[in-house]
């Protein structure tokens, strides 16, 4: 079964969604960290503070990776950089970042209710958490597709060093 037309349509759409999710997390987390650093207070725990900062890194890292892979795919350049193997490796590392950041933030936030006693930017921290898990789900889907394509490449006699 030839999947080239599906990949030509699906890759840009999947990475566009991933780029948007990454940008949302990056912007919200950056704004929360900047606001809380400016007011020099507001964190209930070091875990929430450090994890929010990690999500700033994760969001911007993912945004840059997503844009890079999308541009390389759309221009048809990149060679081995846009191969199935590199996609799988970089997206797996990014998947680990999203999983660790979202899980740690979940642990830090717990069942925090955003009432008048809540820490500063409580709703924004919960938004980071929600979009973090959505991004992780998107990456899980992308990794499953990449594993499937790698399996098909091996069975078809191609290597994973070849592009899509």
Number of C-alpha atoms within 10 A of each C-alpha: 4 6 9 10 8 9 15 13 10 12 16 18 13 17 21 16 14 23 22 16 20 27 20 20 30 26 16 20 27 19 15 22 21 13 15 17 13 9 10 9 12 15 18 13 10 10 15 18 20 17 21 27 19 20 28 25 18 24 30 20 16 27 22 14 20 22 16 15 20 20 15 15 19 11 9 12 12 14 12 14 16 21 19 20 19 17 20 19 13 13 20 16 11 19 22 15 21 26 19 18 26 25 16 19 25 20 13 19 18 10 8 13 13 14 9 7 7 14 17 18 17 18 15 16 22 18 16 26 23 16 18 29 18 17 26 23 15 18 22 16 13 21 18 13 14 20 15 11 17 22 14 15 17 11 10 9 8 12 16 21 16 16 18 19
